Amino acid sequence: MKILLIDPPFKRLTGLVNNYFPLGLSYLAAVAENMGHVVAIYEVDAAKKPTSLNFVGEYKRYDKYLRIVNDKNHPIWQEIKDQIKSFHPDLIGITSMTPKIASAFIVADICKEVNLDCPVVLGGAHPTVSPDQSIAYDSIDFIVRGEGEITFAKLIKKIDAGEKDFSDISGLSYKENGSIKHNPPSEFVRELDEIPFPARDRLINLNQYTSEDMGVILTSRGCPFRCTYCYHPWKGKMHFRSIENVLDEITQVMADYGTRQFAIKDDTFTIKRSHVIEFCEEILRGGLKFNWDCTTRVDRIDEELLKLMIRAGCNVIKVGVETGSEKILKATKKGITFEQVRSAAKLFNKHNIFWSAYFMIGLPQETEEDIIKTYDFMKLPCPMGHEGA
């Protein structure tokens, strides 16, 4: 079969920069390609990449996104239609988080306009948490919930064979004789090393990506914490790739795309100390020359580990702080203290590593007073005298 995987437009419609490539679709593409199918990944945003870095007023740009979504004559929809016609797929997969679900539905409509008989599969965070709403949309035939590799592979195998019974595919939602079926959840992929590396070379508009764009990578999946604002597809469980497997992918990406700056997108990269130590020591032992950034928590970093990470090429660390209000901190069940935030800030500044913190406002129980506390906490001088948390 010819399979087209689509990441619908969003950042392009708001005019803001969109870095990196669609990692989830690239994993699915690799799985389908290994099964003998012809696959292409169409990230609509990448066809014409915006350049604005002014994220301060990002929320104001959503009006533009909504105007375009409601304008069926906008050129971008014809562009998508032309791309689908050009590839002539036998099956189409679409991914969507909640902010872009509107454009995902429009893309599904376009798919059916081009070929009414082409199965359309929707996956990603939004259909996983809202499968009833998603599968009810007329142009959607299937929903892949949660991790997609196993479920998607089973689905395309059945479709390719012309089978009509999908009741034994875990993690799948579908329509049958006018009714909606939700199969039981799928098992998590426990042996991550068995999944092929993301098929970056299947990206349409490959020349639109920089070498750094191609450097997004995962060394694990899952998160053991239960922060109330977060999406928890792995239900507190974690699975890790072997360090050998991770470094094999990094080496391949360096050779293929000249990448020297990687972005490790694990939810909490330093959650398993031994995993990080082995990663850093193998980089140093192998003499690999590249830099990398990661995301972690203020209570999962210490000086000894930080020094090793820096020696192994870590040059950016991002941590979740979220709020300056004790009330909101407790309500989100973040599980950290403001003292831990200040200690981490002191540690990062002592070792002169570039770091940033994530904050959020607008939670349901948040008041203007809570927002002001967050703003003030951002400006607090930390113990080293540096500005910031």
Rosetta blueprint (number, residue, H / E / L):
1 M L
2 K E
3 I E
4 L E
5 L E
6 I E
7 D E
8 P L
9 P L
10 F L
11 K H
12 R H
13 L H
14 T H
15 G L
16 L E
17 V L
18 N L
19 N L
20 Y L
21 F L
22 P L
23 L H
24 G H
25 L H
26 S H
27 Y H
28 L H
29 A H
30 A H
31 V H
32 A H
33 E H
34 N H
35 M L
36 G L
37 H L
38 V E
39 V E
40 A E
41 I E
42 Y E
43 E E
44 V H
45 D H
46 A H
47 A H
48 K L
49 K L
50 P L
51 T L
52 S E
53 L L
54 N L
55 F H
56 V H
57 G H
58 E H
59 Y H
60 K H
61 R H
62 Y H
63 D H
64 K H
65 Y H
66 L H
67 R H
68 I H
69 V H
70 N L
71 D L
72 K L
73 N L
74 H L
75 P H
76 I H
77 W H
78 Q H
79 E H
80 I H
81 K H
82 D H
83 Q H
84 I H
85 K H
86 S H
87 F H
88 H L
89 P L
90 D L
91 L E
92 I E
93 G E
94 I E
95 T E
96 S L
97 M L
98 T H
99 P H
100 K H
101 I H
102 A H
103 S H
104 A H
105 F H
106 I H
107 V H
108 A H
109 D H
110 I H
111 C H
112 K H
113 E H
114 V H
115 N L
116 L L
117 D L
118 C L
119 P L
120 V E
121 V E
122 L E
123 G E
124 G L
125 A H
126 H H
127 P H
128 T H
129 V H
130 S L
131 P H
132 D H
133 Q H
134 S H
135 I H
136 A L
137 Y L
138 D L
139 S L
140 I L
141 D L
142 F E
143 I E
144 V E
145 R L
146 G L
147 E L
148 G L
149 E H
150 I H
151 T H
152 F H
153 A H
154 K H
155 L H
156 I H
157 K H
158 K H
159 I H
160 D H
161 A H
162 G L
163 E L
164 K L
165 D L
166 F L
167 S L
168 D L
169 I L
170 S L
171 G L
172 L E
173 S E
174 Y E
175 K E
176 E E
177 N L
178 G L
179 S E
180 I E
181 K E
182 H E
183 N L
184 P L
185 P L
186 S L
187 E L
188 F L
189 V L
190 R L
191 E L
192 L H
193 D H
194 E H
195 I L
196 P L
197 F L
198 P L
199 A L
200 R H
201 D H
202 R H
203 L E
204 I L
205 N L
206 L H
207 N H
208 Q H
209 Y L
210 T L
211 S L
212 E L
213 D H
214 M H
215 G H
216 V E
217 I E
218 L L
219 T L
220 S E
221 R E
222 G E
223 C L
224 P L
225 F L
226 R L
227 C L
228 T L
229 Y L
230 C L
231 Y L
232 H L
233 P L
234 W L
235 K L
236 G L
237 K L
238 M E
239 H E
240 F E
241 R L
242 S L
243 I H
244 E H
245 N H
246 V H
247 L H
248 D H
249 E H
250 I H
251 T H
252 Q H
253 V H
254 M H
255 A H
256 D H
257 Y H
258 G L
259 T L
260 R L
261 Q E
262 F E
263 A E
264 I E
265 K L
266 D L
267 D L
268 T L
269 F H
270 T H
271 I H
272 K L
273 R H
274 S H
275 H H
276 V H
277 I H
278 E H
279 F H
280 C H
281 E H
282 E H
283 I H
284 L H
285 R H
286 G H
287 G L
288 L L
289 K L
290 F L
291 N E
292 W E
293 D E
294 C E
295 T E
296 T E
297 R L
298 V L
299 D L
300 R L
301 I L
302 D L
303 E H
304 E H
305 L H
306 L H
307 K H
308 L H
309 M H
310 I H
311 R H
312 A L
313 G L
314 C E
315 N E
316 V E
317 I E
318 K E
319 V E
320 G E
321 V E
322 E E
323 T L
324 G L
325 S L
326 E H
327 K H
328 I H
329 L H
330 K H
331 A H
332 T L
333 K L
334 K L
335 G L
336 I L
337 T L
338 F H
339 E H
340 Q H
341 V H
342 R H
343 S H
344 A H
345 A H
346 K H
347 L H
348 F H
349 N H
350 K H
351 H L
352 N L
353 I L
354 F E
355 W E
356 S E
357 A E
358 Y E
359 F E
360 M L
361 I L
362 G L
363 L L
364 P L
365 Q L
366 E L
367 T L
368 E H
369 E H
370 D H
371 I H
372 I H
373 K H
374 T H
375 Y H
376 D H
377 F H
378 M H
379 K H
380 L L
381 P E
382 C L
383 P L
384 M L
385 G L
386 H L
387 E E
388 G L
389 A L
